[in-house]
Amino acid sequence: MDKDVLIEAVLASGVVLPAPGPGFVRLQAAAADENAGPKELAAAVSQDPAITGALLRVANSPVFRPRSAPRSALEAISMLGRTRTMATAASTALRSQFNGLDATAVEALWSASAKAAELSYAACRQTPSKALADAAYLAALMQDAGIAVVLKRNPEHAGLFHSRGEALEAGARALDVLSGTDHAAASYLVARNWKLPPDVCDAIRAHHDPRGAGRLADAPKRLAMLLAVGRRLRDGVSPDWIDWAEMVEAELSLNEAALEELASIAGRPESQ
């Protein structure tokens, strides 16, 4: 089924796309000004404690190795940069839209997305496409936003996500079948609705479609591959990964030996 048909199917299924909250809208408006710096971005989120707290948690995470612990939104934004700040804010704003959903499923989904974002970012830094690292972080955080959107419409399937790793990906595939929709298309619609960069939107749309990714321009194609790499490092070798492995090695110079080394550095037991 082609992209447009899948998108129409998602819209026809009755899912409701979440609207970005006021904190994210203010931040997005500030970020649209090329002359705005960390001070202006920090002012935009100053009245949103959830986004501020999330920025501090991310900035203090081991993946970014801060020299000293950021203690304010300004310090966190200065360290994270514009794109990673937007990524963290978008994820936080989206999560707040799903109060009332099965808490175990929501936590599993967001924890998995956060881990995939860290791993996609770290992997990208080891490739010739390291300039895409921040965009890969944003795309990975938002790649499964559509799952929560579909669950909002079909809450009876939340039990599919009382799991982790490869089982979580299997749950996503089962949800598509049971709901008659497509979570990657739904994620794309959320990303587009929230005015995320077009390359990020296209990569999210193709994050389970290697053939579709191969038809994209270089940047979104490589972003889609980096999303697959993040899932590979998080989950191990899964059915989802097999179709990506050859193109990832050819485009990003990441063979299995390099991936095993990255997985070891990330501290994920390969026996998981």
C-alpha positions as CSV (number, residue, x, y, z in Angstrom):
1,M,0.0,0.0,0.0
2,D,1.5,3.4,-0.9
3,K,2.1,6.3,1.4
4,D,-0.9,8.4,0.5
5,V,-3.3,5.4,0.8
6,L,-1.9,4.5,4.2
7,I,-2.2,8.1,5.4
8,E,-5.8,8.3,4.2
9,A,-6.5,5.0,6.0
10,V,-5.1,6.5,9.3
11,L,-7.2,9.6,8.9
12,A,-10.3,7.6,8.0
13,S,-9.8,5.3,11.1
14,G,-11.0,8.1,13.3
15,V,-7.8,8.8,15.2
16,V,-7.5,12.3,16.6
17,L,-4.1,14.0,16.1
18,P,-2.9,15.7,19.2
19,A,-2.3,19.4,19.2
20,P,0.9,20.8,20.6
21,G,0.7,22.3,24.0
22,P,1.3,26.1,24.6
23,G,4.8,25.5,26.0
24,F,5.9,23.7,22.8
25,V,4.2,26.3,20.6
26,R,6.0,29.2,22.4
27,L,9.3,27.3,22.0
28,Q,8.6,26.6,18.3
29,A,7.9,30.2,17.7
30,A,11.1,31.3,19.4
31,A,13.1,28.7,17.5
32,A,11.7,29.9,14.1
33,D,13.7,33.1,14.7
34,E,17.2,32.4,13.4
35,N,18.6,35.2,15.6
36,A,17.1,33.6,18.8
37,G,19.7,32.0,21.1
38,P,19.5,29.9,24.2
39,K,18.3,32.9,26.3
40,E,15.2,33.4,24.1
41,L,14.5,29.6,24.0
42,A,14.8,29.4,27.7
43,A,12.3,32.3,28.1
44,A,9.8,30.4,25.9
45,V,9.7,27.4,28.2
46,S,10.1,29.2,31.5
47,Q,6.4,28.7,32.3
48,D,6.3,25.0,31.4
49,P,7.8,23.0,34.3
50,A,7.3,19.7,32.5
51,I,9.5,20.8,29.5
52,T,12.0,22.5,31.8
53,G,12.4,19.4,33.9
54,A,12.7,17.2,30.8
55,L,15.4,19.4,29.4
56,L,17.4,19.2,32.6
57,R,17.1,15.4,32.8
58,V,18.2,14.9,29.2
59,A,21.1,17.4,29.5
60,N,22.3,15.6,32.6
61,S,22.1,12.1,30.9
62,P,25.3,10.1,30.3
63,V,24.9,10.1,26.6
64,F,25.8,13.9,26.4
65,R,28.5,13.7,29.1
66,P,28.1,17.2,30.6
67,R,31.3,18.6,32.0
68,S,29.2,20.1,34.8
69,A,25.6,19.5,35.7
70,P,23.2,22.0,34.0
71,R,21.1,23.7,36.7
72,S,18.7,25.8,34.6
73,A,16.8,25.6,31.4
74,L,19.2,28.2,29.9
75,E,22.2,26.0,30.8
76,A,20.5,22.8,29.5
77,I,19.5,24.5,26.2
78,S,23.0,25.9,25.8
79,M,24.4,22.4,26.0
80,L,21.7,20.5,24.0
81,G,21.4,23.0,21.1
82,R,18.3,23.9,19.2
83,T,17.3,20.6,17.6
84,R,17.7,18.4,20.7
85,T,15.9,21.0,22.7
86,M,13.0,20.8,20.3
87,A,13.1,17.0,20.4
88,T,12.9,16.9,24.1
89,A,10.1,19.5,24.3
90,A,8.1,17.7,21.5
91,S,8.3,14.4,23.3
92,T,7.4,15.9,26.6
93,A,4.5,17.9,25.1
94,L,3.2,14.8,23.3
95,R,3.4,12.6,26.4
96,S,1.2,15.0,28.3
97,Q,-1.5,14.5,25.7
98,F,-2.1,10.9,26.7
99,N,-3.2,11.1,30.3
100,G,-5.8,8.4,30.8
101,L,-4.0,5.8,28.6
102,D,-2.7,2.6,30.2
103,A,0.3,4.0,32.3
104,T,2.4,0.8,31.8
105,A,2.1,1.0,28.0
106,V,2.8,4.7,27.9
107,E,5.9,4.4,30.1
108,A,7.2,1.4,28.0
109,L,6.7,3.4,24.8
110,W,8.4,6.6,26.0
111,S,11.3,4.8,27.7
112,A,11.9,2.8,24.5
113,S,11.8,5.9,22.3
114,A,14.2,7.8,24.7
115,K,16.6,4.9,24.5
116,A,16.4,4.6,20.8
117,A,17.0,8.4,20.5
118,E,20.2,8.1,22.6
119,L,21.4,5.2,20.5
120,S,20.6,6.7,17.1
121,Y,22.4,9.8,18.1
122,A,25.5,7.9,19.4
123,A,25.6,5.7,16.3
124,C,25.3,8.7,14.0
125,R,28.3,10.3,15.6
126,Q,30.3,7.3,14.4
127,T,29.3,7.6,10.8
128,P,30.3,9.9,7.9
129,S,26.8,11.5,8.4
130,K,27.5,12.8,11.9
131,A,25.9,16.2,10.9
132,L,22.6,14.4,11.1
133,A,23.0,13.4,14.8
134,D,20.6,16.0,16.2
135,A,18.0,15.3,13.6
136,A,18.3,11.5,14.2
137,Y,17.7,12.2,17.9
138,L,14.5,14.1,17.2
139,A,13.2,11.6,14.7
140,A,13.9,8.6,17.0
141,L,12.1,10.3,19.9
142,M,9.0,10.8,17.7
143,Q,9.1,7.7,15.5
144,D,6.5,5.8,17.6
145,A,4.3,8.8,18.5
146,G,1.6,7.2,16.2
147,I,1.3,4.2,18.5
148,A,0.0,6.4,21.3
149,V,-2.4,8.1,18.9
150,V,-3.7,4.7,17.7
151,L,-4.0,3.5,21.3
152,K,-6.0,6.6,22.2
153,R,-8.6,5.3,19.7
154,N,-8.1,1.6,20.5
155,P,-7.2,1.5,24.3
156,E,-8.2,-2.2,24.5
157,H,-4.9,-3.1,22.8
158,A,-2.6,-1.4,25.3
159,G,-1.6,-4.7,26.7
160,L,0.5,-5.3,23.6
161,F,3.0,-2.8,25.0
162,H,3.5,-4.3,28.5
163,S,6.9,-5.4,27.3
164,R,10.3,-4.2,26.0
165,G,12.8,-4.7,23.3
166,E,11.8,-6.9,20.3
167,A,8.5,-7.7,21.9
168,L,7.6,-4.0,21.8
169,E,8.2,-3.9,18.1
170,A,6.1,-7.0,17.7
171,G,3.3,-5.2,19.6
172,A,3.5,-2.3,17.2
173,R,3.1,-4.7,14.2
174,A,0.2,-6.4,15.9
175,L,-1.5,-3.1,16.7
176,D,-1.4,-2.1,13.0
177,V,-3.2,-5.4,12.1
178,L,-5.8,-5.2,15.0
179,S,-6.6,-1.6,14.5
180,G,-6.6,-1.6,10.7
181,T,-4.2,1.4,10.6
182,D,-0.5,2.1,10.4
183,H,1.4,3.5,13.3
184,A,4.3,4.8,11.1
185,A,1.8,6.8,9.0
186,A,0.2,8.1,12.2
187,S,3.6,9.1,13.5
188,Y,4.3,10.9,10.3
189,L,1.0,12.8,10.6
190,V,1.8,13.9,14.1
191,A,5.3,15.1,13.1
192,R,3.9,17.0,10.1
193,N,1.1,18.5,12.2
194,W,3.7,19.7,14.7
195,K,5.8,21.2,11.9
196,L,8.9,19.1,12.5
197,P,11.5,19.4,9.8
198,P,10.4,17.7,6.5
199,D,13.5,15.4,6.5
200,V,12.5,14.2,10.0
201,C,8.9,13.7,8.9
202,D,9.9,11.6,5.9
203,A,12.3,9.5,7.9
204,I,9.6,8.8,10.5
205,R,7.2,7.8,7.7
206,A,9.7,5.2,6.4
207,H,11.1,3.9,9.7
208,H,9.6,0.4,9.0
209,D,9.9,0.6,5.3
210,P,13.4,0.0,3.9
211,R,12.3,0.1,0.3
212,G,10.4,3.4,0.8
213,A,13.5,4.8,2.6
214,G,15.7,3.9,-0.3
215,R,13.6,6.1,-2.6
216,L,14.0,9.2,-0.4
217,A,16.6,11.9,-0.7
218,D,19.9,11.3,1.0
219,A,19.2,13.0,4.3
220,P,15.8,11.5,5.2
221,K,17.0,8.1,3.8
222,R,20.0,8.1,6.2
223,L,17.8,9.3,9.0
224,A,15.5,6.4,8.5
225,M,18.5,4.0,8.5
226,L,19.7,5.6,11.7
227,L,16.3,5.0,13.3
228,A,16.7,1.3,12.4
229,V,20.2,1.3,13.9
230,G,18.9,2.7,17.1
231,R,16.3,0.0,17.4
232,R,18.9,-2.6,16.5
233,L,21.2,-1.4,19.3
234,R,18.2,-1.3,21.7
235,D,16.6,-4.6,20.8
236,G,19.3,-6.8,19.3
237,V,18.9,-8.5,15.9
238,S,15.2,-8.6,15.2
239,P,13.0,-9.3,12.2
240,D,12.7,-5.5,11.8
241,W,16.5,-5.2,11.5
242,I,17.2,-7.9,8.8
243,D,15.9,-5.9,5.9
244,W,17.9,-2.8,7.0
245,A,21.3,-4.4,7.6
246,E,22.7,-4.4,4.0
247,M,21.8,-0.8,3.2
248,V,23.0,0.5,6.6
249,E,26.4,-1.1,6.0
250,A,26.6,0.3,2.4
251,E,25.4,3.8,3.3
252,L,26.6,4.4,6.8
253,S,29.6,2.0,7.0
254,L,28.1,0.3,10.1
255,N,28.7,-3.5,9.8
256,E,27.8,-6.0,12.4
257,A,31.2,-5.8,14.1
258,A,30.8,-2.0,14.5
259,L,27.2,-2.4,15.8
260,E,28.3,-5.0,18.3
261,E,31.0,-2.6,19.6
262,L,28.4,0.2,19.8
263,A,26.0,-2.1,21.6
264,S,28.7,-2.9,24.1
265,I,29.6,0.7,24.7
266,A,25.9,1.4,25.2
267,G,25.8,-1.3,27.9
268,R,22.9,-3.3,26.4
269,P,23.4,-7.0,27.0
270,E,23.4,-8.7,23.5
271,S,21.6,-11.7,25.0
272,Q,18.5,-9.6,25.8
